[in-house]
């Protein structure tokens, strides 16, 4: 065990003497609690930094885009293709048009099976 000399303000030292725990035990307990709290704060901060790093990597590689970026991209694409959003079919019209067409995943699996 290590020995550390600590100078405390008189009011704190007096309060410590009135506690049920002996001063050395109270200080050890307080330090253990403080160190555990610091460990948890550092772990939380590390997790936050990791999350931010992952989001930044996803943004920089184009795996994730904000809604504003997606909207701007679609507007540029539609403009390039000479399309107007008002001319695009509604969700219901698309649903009716695609009725009876199997999901794309099923078509891909069928194509893979044919290639064997």
Secondary structure in CASP SS format (residue, H / E / C, confidence):
PFRMAT SS
TARGET T0000
AUTHOR 0000-0000-0000
METHOD secondary structure of the structure
MODEL  1
X C 1.00
X C 1.00
X C 1.00
X C 1.00
X C 1.00
X C 1.00
X C 1.00
X C 1.00
X C 1.00
X H 1.00
X H 1.00
X H 1.00
X H 1.00
X H 1.00
X H 1.00
X H 1.00
X H 1.00
X H 1.00
X C 1.00
X C 1.00
X C 1.00
X C 1.00
X H 1.00
X H 1.00
X H 1.00
X H 1.00
X H 1.00
X H 1.00
X H 1.00
X H 1.00
X H 1.00
X H 1.00
X H 1.00
X H 1.00
X H 1.00
X H 1.00
X H 1.00
X H 1.00
X H 1.00
X H 1.00
X H 1.00
X H 1.00
X H 1.00
X H 1.00
X H 1.00
X H 1.00
X H 1.00
X H 1.00
X H 1.00
X H 1.00
X H 1.00
X H 1.00
X H 1.00
X H 1.00
X H 1.00
X H 1.00
X H 1.00
X H 1.00
X H 1.00
X H 1.00
X H 1.00
X C 1.00
X C 1.00
X C 1.00
X C 1.00
X C 1.00
X H 1.00
X H 1.00
X H 1.00
X H 1.00
X H 1.00
X H 1.00
X H 1.00
X H 1.00
X H 1.00
X H 1.00
X H 1.00
X H 1.00
X H 1.00
X H 1.00
X C 1.00
X C 1.00
X C 1.00
X C 1.00
X H 1.00
X H 1.00
X H 1.00
X C 1.00
X C 1.00
X C 1.00
X H 1.00
X H 1.00
X H 1.00
X H 1.00
X H 1.00
X H 1.00
X H 1.00
X C 1.00
X C 1.00
X C 1.00
X C 1.00
X C 1.00
X C 1.00
X H 1.00
X H 1.00
X H 1.00
X H 1.00
X H 1.00
X H 1.00
X H 1.00
X H 1.00
X H 1.00
X H 1.00
X H 1.00
X C 1.00
X C 1.00
END
